[in-house]
Amino acid sequence: MLASEDSTRIPPEVNIAMLEEKDLPQKTVPWKNVHRPIDILLLTVKECEFFSCLSNLNPGFCRSYNRALGYVYFGDIGEDETKLKIAVMQCSVGSTVTKGSAIVVPKAVQILGPKAVFCVGFCGGLNDKKVKLGDVVISAKLITYASKVKDNEVIERGDRVPVKTHVADLIRSAGYGWQAPLKDQRQLEVKVHRDGVFLSGPEVVDSKVRRDQFIKRFPDAIAIEMEGEGLYLAAHDLNVEWVVIKGVSDFADGKKSATDEWRPFASKMAASLTAYILSDAIVFEDWPHCGYASAPKRRFSSAGDADDPMTSHQTGDSHYNHNYNKILESD
């Protein structure tokens, strides 16, 4: 199917029970009581990205507040004692803006100590011959497009960077066995691009002329977004694993408004694939926590302890209750 035909379609229905604002925790856990270090930080921007990630956490996640980070939602993905501890946050659109990824990620990594940061959401498809609406692109490589422009020449001054070693090994087979969460699988084949090349920078591109310029400059790039640049810069400086996983919601060709309905769909696909990857928690067992010499010892319990400050005051709030693995604080 041609991209032009695809853009006129309504995205298929999904079989994910999506959370809404009313479903989120109404109370805030004191920061001193939340488990740290976490395993994985999920970074989002738009509400549809944020809610897509929360909807893939195990039931019973909670929220806390940190003056440097704002609200952070804590939960887990996986089963039994092999759950990964997850934090979900929002940042502003872009990298170097106030509360952008370049500002938020360094603080979050140093405070939360994750093993990796996943930037999850929707993106623009740069090359409609290689991707289609709803496809999920994983950043095997990221390109930033800073340049020096002369009269008849563009001198590239951006970076071309692959993901770090552990993520590179992980994404070679990421999504094997994953099935897109569609009510009717016949409606759409959602492809996972494991060797995706993202173009990342400060521009909101919605112009066929501008998009074609980028395609000419970066023929290997298949998707474009705005937060990966800041994520990469922060992760490189802090030596933490990182990856961008985003679903294609438009083709950056001046017709973004025609595909608005694909944004939540693309976010759901990306979040579902991310949760599937993280459900195999044993893969991440030996990954180091950034900023931590070693992870603190854990004491497991099958239900919330009566004397656990993260469970004892939660009675009566079904969205706030949980049975987290209780983690002894190291600080």
C-alpha positions as CSV (number, residue, x, y, z in Angstrom):
1,M,0.0,0.0,0.0
2,L,1.3,3.4,-0.9
3,A,2.0,6.0,1.8
4,S,-0.5,8.4,0.3
5,E,-3.2,5.8,0.5
6,D,-2.1,4.7,4.0
7,S,-2.5,8.3,5.3
8,T,-6.2,8.4,4.5
9,R,-6.9,5.3,6.6
10,I,-8.1,5.3,10.2
11,P,-5.7,3.2,12.4
12,P,-7.0,-0.2,13.4
13,E,-8.4,-0.9,16.9
14,V,-6.0,-2.1,19.5
15,N,-6.7,-4.6,22.3
16,I,-4.8,-2.7,25.0
17,A,-6.8,-1.5,28.0
18,M,-5.7,2.1,27.9
19,L,-5.5,4.1,31.1
20,E,-7.1,7.5,31.4
21,E,-6.4,10.5,33.7
22,K,-9.0,9.3,36.2
23,D,-7.2,5.9,36.5
24,L,-3.9,7.4,37.8
25,P,-2.9,7.4,41.4
26,Q,-4.5,10.2,43.5
27,K,-1.9,10.2,46.2
28,T,1.8,10.7,46.2
29,V,4.4,8.4,47.8
30,P,7.1,10.3,49.7
31,W,10.3,10.3,47.7
32,K,12.3,8.8,50.5
33,N,10.2,5.7,50.3
34,V,10.5,4.9,46.6
35,H,12.8,2.2,45.3
36,R,16.1,3.3,43.9
37,P,18.0,2.5,41.8
38,I,15.4,1.7,39.2
39,D,16.2,-0.6,36.2
40,I,14.8,1.2,33.2
41,L,13.7,4.8,32.7
42,L,11.0,5.4,30.1
43,L,11.1,8.9,28.7
44,T,8.0,10.3,27.0
45,V,6.8,13.7,25.8
46,K,3.1,13.8,24.7
47,E,0.3,12.5,26.8
48,C,-0.5,9.6,24.3
49,E,3.1,8.4,24.7
50,F,3.0,8.8,28.5
51,F,-0.3,6.9,28.9
52,S,0.7,4.2,26.5
53,C,3.8,3.5,28.6
54,L,1.8,3.5,31.9
55,S,-0.8,1.2,30.4
56,N,1.9,-1.5,29.8
57,L,3.1,-1.5,33.4
58,N,1.8,-4.1,35.8
59,P,-1.2,-3.0,37.8
60,G,-0.5,-1.1,41.0
61,F,2.1,1.5,40.0
62,C,2.5,4.6,42.1
63,R,3.7,8.2,41.7
64,S,6.2,10.3,43.7
65,Y,7.5,13.8,43.4
66,N,11.1,15.1,43.3
67,R,11.8,18.8,43.2
68,A,14.4,18.3,40.5
69,L,12.4,16.0,38.4
70,G,8.7,16.7,39.1
71,Y,6.3,13.8,39.1
72,V,7.8,10.4,38.4
73,Y,5.7,7.2,38.1
74,F,7.1,4.0,39.5
75,G,6.0,0.5,38.5
76,D,7.3,-2.8,37.1
77,I,7.2,-5.0,34.1
78,G,7.5,-8.8,34.2
79,E,6.4,-11.6,36.4
80,D,7.2,-13.0,39.8
81,E,10.7,-12.1,41.1
82,T,12.0,-11.3,37.6
83,K,10.3,-7.9,37.4
84,L,12.1,-4.9,36.2
85,K,11.7,-1.7,38.2
86,I,10.4,1.0,35.8
87,A,10.1,4.8,36.1
88,V,8.0,6.8,33.6
89,M,8.6,10.5,33.0
90,Q,7.6,13.2,30.6
91,C,9.9,15.9,29.2
92,S,9.2,18.9,26.9
93,V,9.3,18.6,23.2
94,G,12.8,18.8,21.9
95,S,16.3,18.5,23.5
96,T,17.7,21.8,24.5
97,V,14.5,23.6,25.5
98,T,13.4,24.1,29.1
99,K,12.7,20.6,30.5
100,G,13.8,19.1,27.2
101,S,15.6,15.7,27.1
102,A,19.1,17.2,27.3
103,I,18.1,18.9,30.6
104,V,15.9,16.2,32.1
105,V,17.9,13.0,31.3
106,P,21.1,13.9,33.2
107,K,19.1,14.8,36.4
108,A,17.0,11.7,36.1
109,V,19.9,9.3,35.5
110,Q,21.9,10.6,38.4
111,I,18.9,10.6,40.8
112,L,17.3,7.3,39.7
113,G,20.3,5.3,38.6
114,P,18.8,3.3,35.7
115,K,20.5,0.7,33.7
116,A,19.1,2.2,30.5
117,V,16.9,5.0,29.2
118,F,14.3,4.2,26.6
119,C,12.7,7.2,24.7
120,V,9.3,5.9,23.7
121,G,6.5,7.5,21.5
122,F,5.7,8.5,18.0
123,C,7.9,9.9,15.2
124,G,7.8,11.0,11.5
125,G,8.7,8.6,8.8
126,L,11.3,10.2,6.6
127,N,11.2,7.7,3.8
128,D,7.7,6.5,2.9
129,K,9.3,3.8,0.6
130,K,10.9,2.1,3.6
131,V,8.4,2.6,6.5
132,K,4.6,2.9,6.7
133,L,2.2,4.3,9.3
134,G,2.2,2.3,12.5
135,D,5.6,0.7,12.0
136,V,8.0,0.8,14.9
137,V,11.5,2.1,14.5
138,I,14.3,1.2,16.9
139,S,17.4,3.4,16.8
140,A,20.4,1.3,15.8
141,K,21.9,4.6,14.9
142,L,21.1,8.3,15.5
143,I,22.1,11.3,13.3
144,T,22.0,14.9,14.4
145,Y,21.8,17.4,11.7
146,A,23.8,20.5,12.8
147,S,25.5,22.1,9.8
148,K,27.3,25.0,8.4
149,V,25.4,26.5,5.4
150,K,27.4,28.3,2.7
151,D,26.1,29.7,-0.6
152,N,25.9,26.4,-2.5
153,E,27.1,24.0,0.1
154,V,26.0,22.3,3.4
155,I,28.8,21.2,5.6
156,E,27.6,18.6,8.1
157,R,28.6,19.2,11.7
158,G,26.3,16.8,13.4
159,D,27.0,13.4,15.0
160,R,26.4,9.9,13.7
161,V,26.3,7.6,16.6
162,P,25.3,4.0,17.2
163,V,23.6,2.9,20.4
164,K,25.9,1.5,23.1
165,T,27.0,-2.1,23.3
166,H,24.4,-3.7,25.5
167,V,21.5,-2.1,23.6
168,A,23.1,-3.0,20.2
169,D,23.2,-6.6,21.2
170,L,19.6,-6.4,22.5
171,I,18.0,-4.9,19.5
172,R,19.4,-7.4,17.0
173,S,16.5,-9.7,17.9
174,A,14.2,-7.2,19.6
175,G,10.6,-8.0,19.1
176,Y,11.1,-11.6,17.9
177,G,7.8,-13.2,18.9
178,W,6.1,-9.9,19.5
179,Q,2.6,-9.5,18.0
180,A,1.2,-6.0,17.6
181,P,-1.8,-5.6,20.0
182,L,-4.5,-5.3,17.4
183,K,-8.0,-6.6,17.7
184,D,-7.8,-7.8,14.1
185,Q,-4.4,-8.8,13.0
186,R,-5.5,-8.8,9.4
187,Q,-6.0,-5.1,9.4
188,L,-2.4,-4.1,9.5
189,E,1.0,-5.6,9.5
190,V,3.1,-3.7,11.9
191,K,6.8,-4.0,11.0
192,V,9.6,-3.6,13.5
193,H,12.7,-1.8,12.0
194,R,15.5,-3.1,14.2
195,D,18.3,-1.4,12.2
196,G,16.5,2.0,12.1
197,V,18.4,5.2,11.6
198,F,16.8,8.2,13.3
199,L,17.4,11.8,12.4
200,S,17.1,13.9,15.5
201,G,17.2,17.7,15.9
202,P,15.3,20.8,16.9
203,E,12.9,21.2,13.9
204,V,9.3,20.2,13.8
205,V,9.3,19.1,10.1
206,D,6.0,19.2,8.3
207,S,7.1,20.2,4.8
208,K,7.7,18.0,1.8
209,V,10.4,20.3,0.6
210,R,12.3,20.3,3.9
211,R,11.8,16.5,4.3
212,D,13.2,15.9,0.8
213,Q,16.2,18.0,1.7
214,F,16.9,15.8,4.7
215,I,16.4,12.6,2.6
216,K,19.0,13.9,0.1
217,R,21.4,14.8,2.9
218,F,20.8,11.6,5.0
219,P,19.6,8.9,2.6
220,D,20.0,6.1,5.2
221,A,17.7,7.8,7.8
222,I,14.2,6.4,7.8
223,A,12.6,8.4,10.7
224,I,12.8,11.8,12.3
225,E,12.2,13.0,15.9
226,M,13.3,15.6,18.4
227,E,14.3,14.1,21.7
228,G,17.0,11.6,20.8
229,E,19.7,14.2,20.4
230,G,19.4,15.3,24.0
231,L,19.1,11.7,25.2
232,Y,22.2,10.6,23.3
233,L,24.3,13.6,24.5
234,A,23.3,13.0,28.2
235,A,23.7,9.3,28.0
236,H,27.1,9.6,26.3
237,D,28.3,11.9,29.0
238,L,27.0,9.7,31.8
239,N,27.9,6.4,30.1
240,V,24.4,4.9,30.3
241,E,22.7,2.7,27.8
242,W,20.0,4.4,25.6
243,V,17.7,3.7,22.8
244,V,14.8,5.5,20.9
245,I,11.8,3.3,20.1
246,K,9.0,5.2,18.3
247,G,6.1,4.4,16.0
248,V,5.6,6.2,12.7
249,S,2.6,8.6,12.8
250,D,3.2,10.8,9.7
251,F,5.6,11.4,6.9
252,A,6.8,14.9,7.7
253,D,5.4,16.1,4.4
254,G,3.0,18.9,5.3
255,K,0.1,16.5,6.0
256,K,0.6,15.9,9.7
257,S,-2.9,17.0,10.6
258,A,-4.3,14.3,8.3
259,T,-2.7,11.6,10.3
260,D,-3.3,12.9,13.9
261,E,-5.2,9.7,14.8
262,W,-2.1,7.7,14.1
263,R,-0.1,9.4,16.9
264,P,-1.8,7.5,19.8
265,F,-1.7,4.3,17.7
266,A,2.0,4.7,16.9
267,S,2.7,5.4,20.6
268,K,0.8,2.2,21.6
269,M,2.7,0.1,19.2
270,A,6.1,1.5,20.5
271,A,5.1,1.1,24.1
272,S,3.8,-2.4,23.6
273,L,7.1,-3.5,21.9
274,T,9.1,-1.8,24.6
275,A,7.1,-3.7,27.3
276,Y,7.7,-6.9,25.4
277,I,11.4,-6.3,25.3
278,L,11.5,-5.5,29.0
279,S,9.4,-8.5,30.0
280,D,12.5,-10.7,29.5
281,A,14.0,-9.3,32.6
282,I,16.9,-11.8,32.8
283,V,18.5,-10.1,29.9
284,F,19.1,-7.0,32.0
285,E,20.3,-8.8,35.1
286,D,24.0,-8.0,34.7
287,W,23.6,-4.5,33.2
288,P,25.1,-1.9,35.6
289,H,23.1,0.8,37.3
290,C,24.4,4.2,36.2
291,G,26.0,5.9,39.2
292,Y,25.7,2.9,41.5
293,A,28.7,0.6,42.2
294,S,26.2,-2.2,42.8
295,A,22.4,-2.5,43.2
296,P,21.1,-2.7,46.8
297,K,20.0,-6.0,48.1
298,R,16.3,-6.8,47.7
299,R,13.9,-8.4,50.0
300,F,10.9,-9.9,48.3
301,S,7.4,-10.3,49.6
302,S,4.3,-11.7,47.8
303,A,2.1,-8.9,49.1
304,G,2.5,-5.4,50.5
305,D,3.8,-5.4,54.1
306,A,1.7,-3.8,56.7
307,D,4.7,-1.9,58.0
308,D,6.0,-0.9,54.5
309,P,5.5,2.8,54.1
310,M,4.8,2.3,50.4
311,T,1.8,0.0,51.0
312,S,0.5,0.6,54.5
313,H,-1.1,4.0,53.7
314,Q,-2.6,3.0,50.4
315,T,-5.6,1.0,51.5
316,G,-8.7,2.0,49.6
317,D,-7.1,3.3,46.5
318,S,-7.2,0.5,44.0
319,H,-5.1,2.3,41.4
320,Y,-2.5,3.1,44.1
321,N,-2.2,-0.3,45.8
322,H,0.7,-2.6,44.8
323,N,2.8,-5.5,45.8
324,Y,6.2,-4.3,44.8
325,N,9.3,-6.1,45.7
326,K,10.5,-4.1,48.7
327,I,13.9,-2.7,48.1
328,L,16.1,-1.6,50.9
329,E,17.3,2.0,50.4
330,S,21.0,2.4,49.9
331,D,21.1,6.1,50.8
